[in-house]
Amino acid sequence: MVRIIASKLRDVELITDTGIRLGWVYDLSFDEETGDILVIVAEPDEDLDTSEFVTDHEGLLLIPVSAVKSIGEVIIIDSNKLAVKSKLRRIGPVKKRPPEEEPESPVE
């Protein structure tokens, strides 16, 4: 596995495998428990219509790390794995799971 220093990714251009310029790396979001990178937070390109993309409250793009095909001078994003709102609408709302039952205490 190739290791890349996170600070080197700042401002790297993000382009889909179909040639659409998404924007530039702004930050990374991590799972606090595992340390795994979850999403790339990106400043969108000024010509990109962000209305169909998943964004945060500041309008920054949220790109799942699973969509990354390659990292080099630019980061190539698999457009089929890119989270867009139209795909999320087809999936439907996430149902809450019922709370798990606590195991019974052993009798002494």
C-alpha positions as CSV (number, residue, x, y, z in Angstrom):
1,M,0.0,0.0,0.0
2,V,1.3,3.4,-0.9
3,R,1.2,6.0,1.9
4,I,0.3,9.6,1.1
5,I,0.6,12.5,3.5
6,A,-2.8,14.0,3.9
7,S,-1.5,17.6,3.7
8,K,-0.2,16.8,0.2
9,L,-3.8,16.2,-0.9
10,R,-4.9,19.7,-0.1
11,D,-6.0,21.6,-3.3
12,V,-5.5,18.5,-5.5
13,E,-8.0,18.6,-8.4
14,L,-10.8,16.0,-8.4
15,I,-12.0,14.8,-11.8
16,T,-14.4,12.0,-12.6
17,D,-13.5,9.1,-14.9
18,T,-15.8,10.7,-17.5
19,G,-13.9,14.0,-17.4
20,I,-16.1,16.2,-15.2
21,R,-14.1,18.6,-13.0
22,L,-15.6,18.3,-9.5
23,G,-13.3,20.7,-7.6
24,W,-10.4,20.6,-5.3
25,V,-9.6,18.7,-2.0
26,Y,-10.5,20.9,1.0
27,D,-10.4,18.4,3.8
28,L,-10.9,14.7,4.8
29,S,-13.5,13.2,7.1
30,F,-12.4,10.3,9.3
31,D,-14.2,7.7,11.4
32,E,-13.2,8.6,15.0
33,E,-13.1,5.1,16.2
34,T,-11.3,3.3,13.3
35,G,-9.3,6.2,11.8
36,D,-10.6,5.2,8.3
37,I,-11.1,8.0,5.8
38,L,-14.9,8.2,5.0
39,V,-15.2,11.1,2.6
40,I,-13.2,13.7,0.8
41,V,-14.6,17.2,1.4
42,A,-14.1,19.2,-1.7
43,E,-14.5,22.8,-2.8
44,P,-16.7,22.5,-5.9
45,D,-15.6,23.9,-9.3
46,E,-17.3,27.2,-10.0
47,D,-18.9,25.7,-13.2
48,L,-20.2,22.6,-11.4
49,D,-24.0,22.4,-10.7
50,T,-23.9,21.0,-7.1
51,S,-27.6,20.6,-6.9
52,E,-27.4,16.9,-7.6
53,F,-24.4,16.2,-5.5
54,V,-24.2,15.4,-1.8
55,T,-22.9,18.5,0.0
56,D,-22.5,19.7,3.6
57,H,-24.1,22.7,5.2
58,E,-21.4,25.0,3.6
59,G,-21.9,23.7,0.1
60,L,-18.8,21.6,0.0
61,L,-18.9,18.3,-1.9
62,L,-18.8,15.1,0.1
63,I,-17.2,12.4,-2.0
64,P,-17.0,8.9,-0.6
65,V,-13.4,7.6,-0.4
66,S,-14.7,4.3,-2.0
67,A,-15.2,6.3,-5.2
68,V,-11.5,7.1,-5.6
69,K,-10.0,5.3,-8.5
70,S,-6.5,6.7,-8.4
71,I,-4.4,9.4,-6.8
72,G,-1.6,11.2,-8.6
73,E,-1.3,14.8,-10.0
74,V,-5.2,14.7,-9.9
75,I,-7.6,12.4,-8.0
76,I,-9.8,10.4,-10.4
77,I,-13.3,9.6,-9.1
78,D,-15.4,6.7,-10.3
79,S,-18.6,8.4,-11.5
80,N,-20.6,5.2,-10.9
81,K,-19.7,5.2,-7.2
82,L,-20.1,9.0,-6.7
83,A,-22.9,9.7,-4.3
84,V,-25.5,11.9,-6.0
85,K,-28.9,12.9,-4.7
86,S,-30.8,11.2,-7.5
87,K,-29.2,7.8,-6.5
88,L,-30.0,8.5,-2.8
89,R,-33.7,9.2,-3.6
90,R,-34.0,5.9,-5.4
91,I,-32.7,4.0,-2.4
92,G,-35.3,5.7,-0.1
93,P,-35.0,6.8,3.5
94,V,-32.9,5.0,6.0
95,K,-35.0,3.1,8.5
96,K,-34.0,3.3,12.1
97,R,-33.0,0.0,13.6
98,P,-34.8,-0.9,16.9
99,P,-32.5,-0.6,19.9
100,E,-30.7,-3.9,20.7
101,E,-32.0,-5.8,23.7
102,E,-29.6,-6.0,26.6
103,P,-28.4,-9.5,27.4
104,E,-29.8,-11.0,30.5
105,S,-27.6,-11.1,33.6
106,P,-26.4,-14.5,34.5
107,V,-28.0,-15.9,37.7
108,E,-25.6,-16.6,40.4
